[in-house]
Amino acid sequence: MYAKSESVPPNFVAIGDSVMQSNPAYGFGATKACVGAVTLAGLLAKIRSTEIPPSFALLFFRKQHMRTSWTWEGSKLSDYVFDSTEPCEGEKKDLGALPTKTMLSWFRVCENVGQSLYIQRSFF
């Protein structure tokens, strides 16, 4: 993760899915790209020199991480309810935990409602 790096070239930035990939079903790629672009523009606007400061990339990645990490944490938690999801290193899928258990039941309700709406729409 770039935000936790000790050393990054000052002229290096990454935005959108090149920073972190989340489940494409949630459509966060464009959101992360826009947030990254705005973060980059804001930092560049503050530079009063023709040279990029040595800490520029680290500052960029830390600001970007504060603004986009929710896309990873939120989608990761909701993906843990599916059998096919492999947990991140150091984590486990504890379906008995309250947030995961609640999300599991919520996703099942949404899946049933979504199927019903699709079927109804298909006939009209």
Summary of the structure (lengths in Angstrom):
residues: 124
radius of gyration: 19.4
end to end distance: 48.0
largest distance: 63.1
contacts: 275
relative contact order: 0.12
helix: 61%
strand: 0%
